[in-house]
Every structure is written in C-alpha cells, then in structure tokens.
C-alpha cells in the first residue's frame, strides 16, 4: 500500500518547524495569556506537529478530546516560524467554522480538483507549489478521506515540498463514502501516531464517566 509506505518512509526524515524548546516556550506563553492549559496529550501532539521530524504524522483524537484547541495553539505557534498551517477537511461547514476561528482552511476536494489530475495522477502547478511549499498541512476528520484522495494529497504535498502532512481524526467516527480506510490502516500498520483520549469537553465527572463508557461500548454503564 503506497499510503502506508509513504507514512512509514517519512519517519524521522522531515525538518521540524522549530526546536522543541522553542515550541514548548511559545505554548506556555499562550497558555498564560489565554488562561487555558493544554493537556499532556495535546502538548505531545502539538510538539509532534511543530518540532517532530516525521513527514507524515497521524493524530488519533477521540470525540471531545480537544482537537480544536490543539489546532488553535499549533496555528499561532507555527506562524511565528513560517507560513500559517493549511487545514483541509471534507466538510464545507467545518471549513467555515475553522475560518471563523482564524484558521486558513479549505475543503480537500477543492484542493484536489485544482491540483489533482485524472486517473490518480497529479498536476502540480506553480500555484499549487506556492500554496503547499514549506507548510504544515493538516487534514481534519481524516477518517472520512478515501484512499484515492489520501494518495493524491501525499503525492501533492511531497512534490510541493510541504513541511509536514498530518492526518487528524477518529477511527470510531463515520468513515469515507469512497473506497478504502487509509486513516485506520496507517494506524494499524505502524505509522507514527499520537493519541488524544482525555475528554476535554465534559466538565461534570458523571458526564465524563458516561462518555468514557460510551467510547468503550459499555451501553449499560453509559446510562447508569
């Protein structure tokens, strides 16, 4: 599988956006300014994106685990060292939400229509190279991405010289309407993965326990 091969081949082969010490320092400054502290899992994931050396990075994030907060921190820190990250998703409504939060976002389909050729080939224009070169590219709701689209995107970002391609999502959520399940397969076959499992959405302990039971498939415990 070319997608899995590309993810594993890129382990340790990329250049970080910045040093780990710099990233940690800037994250701490944002936490102090916002009065909001990232979880240890969120910080580890942020460091993987900002100072990690993998060209393809997977982030498995359970529902409510704080992916939006992660994106906000990564976006602010990354822009101090270079171009803003580019966020891609299959849902136009989510693009609108991301843009409202100040993120540079577009649908994956719009990118591939403009720069993806027919039959799995890619046609990288000067515009496409300029758009992707040196950038952190983040695919949100990656469980919904079909194998063909994942392969095209990996090809495009590699040829354009993107700094890193990150697939972020939740394997337990809705899958792709197209063929394949690349997000799950990359995790199952050893692609570098960081995990967000702590529920950051429900503050009430009882609600946290109910959500944990639901994630584990314990229906009785969910409603206990």
N, C-alpha and C positions, 0 to 999 in steps of 0.2 A: 504494500500500500504506500503510494507516494506521499500521502499526507503524513502518515506516521513516520516514514523515513525522514522527511524534511524536519519534523519536530525533534526527532532524536539526533539527527545530524547537527542541529544547531545548538546543542548543549555546550555551553561554555565558549561558543565561537563568536559571540557578539561583543560590541563595545558598550559599556554602561553609559547612561545619560550623564551620570555624575558619580562621585565617590559615595560609598555608603555613609561615611561620616557626614558629608555634606547633606545627603538626603535626610539622615536622622536629625540633624540640626534644624533643617528647614521644617520638617514635620513637627518637631517640638515647638517651634516658634508659631506655627499656625494653630496648634492645639492651645497654646497660651492665649493667643489673640482671640480665638473663637470660643474659648471656654468649653471645648469639646475634646475628649481624648479618644483616639483610636484604640481598638482592642489590639492585643498582641498579634492576633491573626491578621487583622487589617494592616498593621505595620509591616509584618513579614511579607504580605502580598505587595504592599506599596514598594518595599525595598527590592523585591524581585523585578518590578517594572522599572524602577528608577536606576538601580545600581546593579541589577543582575546582568549576567553575561549570556543568557540564553536568547537566541534569535526568535524562538517561538516559546511562549510561556502560556501555560494553562492555569486558570484560576477557577476552581470549583466552589461556587458560592451558594449555599442554601438560601431559600427564601427568607428575607428579613435579616440577613447576616451583615448588612451594611455596605453593599456594593456601591450605592450612590455616594456615600461619604468617602469611600475609598477613591472613587473617580474624582471627586472634588479636590481632595488633597493631592493626588497624583498630578492632576491638571495644573494646579497652582505651582507645585514644585518644579515640574518639568519645564514650564515656561521660563523659569529663571536660567535654564541652561541651553535653550534652543527653541525650536518651533513648538507650538501647542500640540498636544496629542490629538489624533483624529479618532473619533468614536463612530463606529459603524453598527447598525442594527437592522433587522429585517422589518421593524415596525415603524411606520411613519409617525404614529402618535408618540412613541418613545423618543424619536428624533426631536420632536417639538419640545418634549419635556427636558431633554438634555440641553437644547439650545436655550431654553428658559433659565437653566442653571448656569449658563455661561460657557458651555462646552461646545467645541467645534464638532458637529455631528451631522451625519447624512446616512441615508439608507445604503446598505451593502449593494442592493440591486442597482441603485443609481451609479455607483462607482463601477460596477462590473459592466453595465450597459455601455458606459462611455469608454471603458478601457479594456473590457474583456471581449476577445474575438469569438468566433463561432467554432464549434467542434472542440472546445477545450483549449483552443489557442488563445494567446493573449497579445494584444496590440498596444504596447506601451508608448504613448505619445509623449512629447516633451512636456505637455501639461500634466500628464499623469506622473511623470518622473518628478516634476517640481512639487506636485501635491504630496507625494509619499516620501521623498528623499529625506533621510535623517529624522523621520518622525516615529514616535511611538504610535502604533495603530492598534486600537482596542476594539474587539468585536464583542458587543454585549448581546445577551440572550443567544449565546453560541450554540446551545442545544438545538436551536431551530434552523441552523445552517446545514444545507445539503452538501454532500461530498464534492460535487462538481464546483460549487461556489467556494468551498474552503480551498480546494486545489487551485482554482483560478486566483484567489486572493493571495495565497502563499507565493505563487509564481510572480504575481504583480509586485508584491512588496519586496521580494528578493531581488528582482531585476531593477527595481527603482532605488534600492539601497535604503529601505526603511530601517530605522534603528532597531525596532523590535515589533513583533506581531503577537498580540495577546488575545486569547480566546477566553471569555469570561461568561459563565452561565451556571446552570444547574441541571445535571443529568436527570433529575427527578421531575423536571417540568416538561412541558409539551415539546415534542420532537419536531424534526423537519417534515414538511409536506413533500419534499423532494427525496430522492434516493440517498440512502446512507445515513450514518450517525457518527460523523467524524469526531465531534466533541467527546463523546463517550469512548470511542475507540482509541483516541490519543491517550486518554487517561488509563484505559485498560492495558495499553501496550507500553507503558513506561515513559510517556512524555513528561517533561518537568511540570509538576503540578503543585500549586499552593491551595490550601483549603480554608474556606470561611464557613464555619459551622455554628459559631455562637450566635444566638438570637439577639440582635440589637434593636429589634422593633418593639417587642412586648416588654414593658417595664414591670407589670404585675407578675409576681412569682408564679401564681396559679396559671396565668396565661402562658408564661414561658414553659411550664411543665406540660400543659396541654399541647402546645406546638411541638415540643420535643417528642411527645407520644405519637402525634400525627405523623411526624417525619419518620419515626421508627415503624410505622404501620400498626401501632397499638391503638386500635379504634376504641376499645373499652377504656383505656387509660385517658384517651383524649376527652371523653365525656364524664370521667369520674368526678 
